[in-house]
Amino acid sequence: MIRISRTSDLPALLTMTAETFAHHKQLSPHFHPDVTTPYTLESLSQMVETEQHLCLTALDGETIVGYLFGKWTAPKSDRFTPVRILNITDVGVTDSHRSSGIGRQLMQVAEEVALERKFDAVRLSVWAVNDRAATFYEELGFEPLYMSLQKPLTQK
């Protein structure tokens, strides 16, 4: 079952974000080795309690097994055609529930909420080293919009 996140979910969500962050650290050296999660209980609480964010919780019975965080945005019309966008900022599913359809359900509910709010698009970013996630999002109909490139610099 997918539902809007509640403040009572916060401790479990914080634990899950640490699991997701650990997974990302295995994929890429770009993540700080001493950071366990980019969130705090306070930052998650602010997200859950504000209208600017969409926070979804996935449950298997009473157990929290996944989450989706997003932010509602409307770009200014000074550069691009103004569209109302749901920017998905983080998605996580416990190791034990990966490939069981939880991520797909979270994304589907996020899209349904965006459509109800009359938003025009859903966007997200995925790390280039996360082939599995990129394939998953492409299967859901996401298409590349732009590419972010990085060149490491060595100090001389």
Secondary structure, DSSP 8 states (H G I E B T S, - for coil): -EEE--GGGHHHHHHHHHHHHHHHHHH-TTS-TT-S-S--HHHHHHHHHSTTEEEEEEEETTEEEEEEEEEEE---TTTS----EEEEEEEEE-GGGTTTTHHHHHHHHHHHHHHHTT--EEEE---TT-HHHHHHHHHTT---------------
